Amino acid sequence: MEFDVIAIGGGFTGLVAANRAAQLGLRAGVLEQQTDERYICNSRITTGVCHILFANMKLPEAEMMPIIEAATEGRARPDLARAMAANSRRAIDWLSDEGARFVEMVMGDGTRSLILAPPRRFKAGLDWEGRGGDVMMRKLEASLISRGGQVMRGTRAEGLIMEDGACRGVEVVRSGAPQHIYAKAVIVADGGFSANREMICRHITPGADRLLIRSAPNAMGDGIRMAEAAGAELTGFGEFYGHPVHREGLSNDKLWPFPMIDPVVQAAVVVGADGRRFADEGLGGIIMSNDIARLDDPQSASLIFDDAIWNTVAKQGPTSANPLIHSGGGSLAQGDDLTTLAEIAGIDEAGLVQTIGAYNQALAAGTPERLDPPRSTRLFAAHPILQPPFYAVPLCSGITGTMGGISIDAACRVLKAEGSPITGLYAAGTTIAGLEGGPSVAYMGGLAKAFILGLLAAETIAAAESVQ
Ligand SMILES: Cc1cc2nc3c(=O)[nH]c(=O)nc-3n(C[C@H](O)[C@H](O)[C@H](O)COP(=O)(O)OP(=O)(O)OC[C@H]3O[C@@H](n4cnc5c(N)ncnc54)[C@H](O)[C@@H]3O)c2cc1C
């Protein structure tokens, strides 16, 4: 079997790349390890918010570039950052031409975003059938087939076929039998390693076993392993994209991916079992999920707030903690005073009383940044915890997508450590490095990486073909 382009992975990255390649006249195929017609992957279960660093993907390059530079603090590869900014609006237009529908939605923080339609119903738990991600996946698969391409389900990529340092195809297992599939170009599009606890342990935190996998279960990092064996540089590990989640989400699927607890985390106080704060809540939920994941016990944090927060902040936005914690069956410890609350929630009583007292005092004095650790208010306002009843939610860290992986350039060519590309090998989507992470845990947007880099990988390959 011989193709011009093979994508490893049938999520948005692989399907966008294969469609664009077929549109440009190439013979394109997608390898997908799963067999179900509507196989579960991150793209199918996505919420569908199309953003770059939470900015609307329709922004022109001149407005998008400073947003990327500021948020990534110079950590993003300049060529990749520019490619994201320059092709963001075009990617949305291309998807619209492919039949994608978008609606504008006001998010919990008041910003307006494009979301794949029809949007999720925003009830407790995962709701994907017939929603934007699922609908668009089916459209892209149908388009690929109508363009003469193939989606090979039940075909698991196990290794790359390398000859004289160049990638010539993929070693697969198909219907239980090993097989070689040859292609002039291979795009690694397997979705990162958010479901692989051994890799999370190696690259992110020793507490991997105590995190909630808030993603599809098949993002096992196969592409990173295969690319490394082919000589690719791996880089950019350390942080991840995730959210603080109700700890009972570990055993109750109605508690992830929604409710979204971040707005309450950002307004209130997070403590460990000793009742002490350990991180700056004001930096947002993504950073907090990384902080929780790095605790000695990532299942020891609790979110503390009062009745005023529960009836205001916790009710904002379509995925709010109030009422979705209740409708998802999650516990909510409640006490008329902090001592009672600490006792019910299993938190050190003296530690909690002292922490909340110091926090309220610092807010009243206008000096929350002098707390240890500091409480910043530039991004999210801090609310006092004064009005009984007081509440505690047991937290854990939910990992939605990984950051870091295969080193690529702005043409999606896979790079060796010395910077030269590996002939015939490309990577795109969540499996790549070079855009995210760092102290501010910059999160580029999983869909933006899938759509934009999927297009660019195909276009690079088509351009290389045309000069041969
Ligand atoms: C609950 C949830 C909500 C999200 N919401 C948003 C959002 O609102 N906005 C946003 O920007 N991002 C969001 N994301 C992230 C976004 O959905 C993903 O980053 C994106 O869909 C990744 O696309 P991908 O094609 O790279 O990977 P995936 O969609 O994960 O697809 C990879 C595919 O590769 C296959 N595969 C893996 N290994 C092999 C192998 N060895 N052989 C063959 N096939 C293989 C897998 O089975 C899978 O089907 C969300 C993610 C989740 C989980």
The ligand as an SDF file (V2000), in Angstrom:
LIG
                    3D

 53 58  0  0  0  0  0  0  0  0999 V2000
  -12.8880   17.2610   27.4990 C   0  0  0  0  0  0  0  0  0  0  0  0
  -12.0110   18.0780   26.5890 C   0  0  0  0  0  0  0  0  0  0  0  0
  -12.4030   19.3620   26.2340 C   0  0  0  0  0  0  0  0  0  0  0  0
  -11.5820   20.1080   25.3790 C   0  0  0  0  0  0  0  0  0  0  0  0
  -12.0090   21.3580   25.0110 N   0  0  0  0  0  0  0  0  0  0  0  0
  -11.2360   22.0960   24.2080 C   0  0  0  0  0  0  0  0  0  0  0  0
  -11.6640   23.3770   23.7840 C   0  0  0  0  0  0  0  0  0  0  0  0
  -12.7600   23.8270   24.1010 O   0  0  0  0  0  0  0  0  0  0  0  0
  -10.8160   24.1170   23.0050 N   0  0  0  0  0  0  0  0  0  0  0  0
   -9.5880   23.6440   22.6210 C   0  0  0  0  0  0  0  0  0  0  0  0
   -8.8480   24.3570   21.9280 O   0  0  0  0  0  0  0  0  0  0  0  0
   -9.1750   22.4050   22.9580 N   0  0  0  0  0  0  0  0  0  0  0  0
   -9.9740   21.6290   23.7310 C   0  0  0  0  0  0  0  0  0  0  0  0
   -9.5770   20.3800   24.0690 N   0  0  0  0  0  0  0  0  0  0  0  0
   -8.3260   19.8640   23.4770 C   0  0  0  0  0  0  0  0  0  0  0  0
   -8.5410   19.4710   22.0120 C   0  0  0  0  0  0  0  0  0  0  0  0
   -9.7640   18.7900   21.8630 O   0  0  0  0  0  0  0  0  0  0  0  0
   -7.3850   18.5850   21.5700 C   0  0  0  0  0  0  0  0  0  0  0  0
   -6.1790   19.2710   21.8150 O   0  0  0  0  0  0  0  0  0  0  0  0
   -7.4180   18.2510   20.0830 C   0  0  0  0  0  0  0  0  0  0  0  0
   -8.6780   17.7300   19.7100 O   0  0  0  0  0  0  0  0  0  0  0  0
   -6.3100   17.2550   19.7700 C   0  0  0  0  0  0  0  0  0  0  0  0
   -6.4250   16.8240   18.4380 O   0  0  0  0  0  0  0  0  0  0  0  0
   -5.4020   15.7420   17.8820 P   0  0  0  0  0  0  0  0  0  0  0  0
   -5.8800   15.3980   16.5330 O   0  0  0  0  0  0  0  0  0  0  0  0
   -4.0200   16.2680   18.0070 O   0  0  0  0  0  0  0  0  0  0  0  0
   -5.5330   14.5020   18.8720 O   0  0  0  0  0  0  0  0  0  0  0  0
   -6.7720   13.5260   19.1870 P   0  0  0  0  0  0  0  0  0  0  0  0
   -8.0690   14.1570   18.9180 O   0  0  0  0  0  0  0  0  0  0  0  0
   -6.5210   13.0080   20.5500 O   0  0  0  0  0  0  0  0  0  0  0  0
   -6.6160   12.3570   18.1320 O   0  0  0  0  0  0  0  0  0  0  0  0
   -5.5200   11.4730   18.1490 C   0  0  0  0  0  0  0  0  0  0  0  0
   -5.9560   10.1490   17.5660 C   0  0  0  0  0  0  0  0  0  0  0  0
   -4.7880    9.3560   17.3490 O   0  0  0  0  0  0  0  0  0  0  0  0
   -5.1000    8.0120   17.6070 C   0  0  0  0  0  0  0  0  0  0  0  0
   -3.8610    7.2910   17.8850 N   0  0  0  0  0  0  0  0  0  0  0  0
   -3.0370    7.4400   18.9400 C   0  0  0  0  0  0  0  0  0  0  0  0
   -2.0050    6.5960   18.8590 N   0  0  0  0  0  0  0  0  0  0  0  0
   -2.1700    5.9060   17.7040 C   0  0  0  0  0  0  0  0  0  0  0  0
   -1.4200    4.8720   17.0580 C   0  0  0  0  0  0  0  0  0  0  0  0
   -0.2970    4.3750   17.5910 N   0  0  0  0  0  0  0  0  0  0  0  0
   -1.8680    4.3780   15.8810 N   0  0  0  0  0  0  0  0  0  0  0  0
   -3.0310    4.8500   15.3330 C   0  0  0  0  0  0  0  0  0  0  0  0
   -3.7820    5.7990   15.9220 N   0  0  0  0  0  0  0  0  0  0  0  0
   -3.3450    6.3370   17.0810 C   0  0  0  0  0  0  0  0  0  0  0  0
   -6.0360    8.0820   18.7940 C   0  0  0  0  0  0  0  0  0  0  0  0
   -6.8000    6.8990   18.9090 O   0  0  0  0  0  0  0  0  0  0  0  0
   -6.8690    9.3220   18.4540 C   0  0  0  0  0  0  0  0  0  0  0  0
   -8.0480    8.9670   17.7720 O   0  0  0  0  0  0  0  0  0  0  0  0
  -10.3740   19.5870   24.8920 C   0  0  0  0  0  0  0  0  0  0  0  0
   -9.9940   18.2870   25.2380 C   0  0  0  0  0  0  0  0  0  0  0  0
  -10.8090   17.5300   26.0670 C   0  0  0  0  0  0  0  0  0  0  0  0
  -10.3960   16.1440   26.4160 C   0  0  0  0  0  0  0  0  0  0  0  0
  1  2  1  0
  2  3  1  0
  2 52  2  0
  3  4  2  0
  4  5  1  0
  4 50  1  0
  5  6  2  0
  6  7  1  0
  6 13  1  0
  7  8  2  0
  7  9  1  0
  9 10  1  0
 10 11  2  0
 10 12  1  0
 12 13  2  0
 13 14  1  0
 14 15  1  0
 14 50  1  0
 15 16  1  0
 16 17  1  0
 16 18  1  0
 18 19  1  0
 18 20  1  0
 20 21  1  0
 20 22  1  0
 22 23  1  0
 23 24  1  0
 24 25  2  0
 24 26  1  0
 24 27  1  0
 27 28  1  0
 28 29  2  0
 28 30  1  0
 28 31  1  0
 31 32  1  0
 32 33  1  0
 33 34  1  0
 33 48  1  0
 34 35  1  0
 35 36  1  0
 35 46  1  0
 36 37  1  0
 36 45  1  0
 37 38  2  0
 38 39  1  0
 39 40  1  0
 39 45  2  0
 40 41  1  0
 40 42  2  0
 42 43  1  0
 43 44  2  0
 44 45  1  0
 46 47  1  0
 46 48  1  0
 48 49  1  0
 50 51  2  0
 51 52  1  0
 52 53  1  0
M  END
$$$$
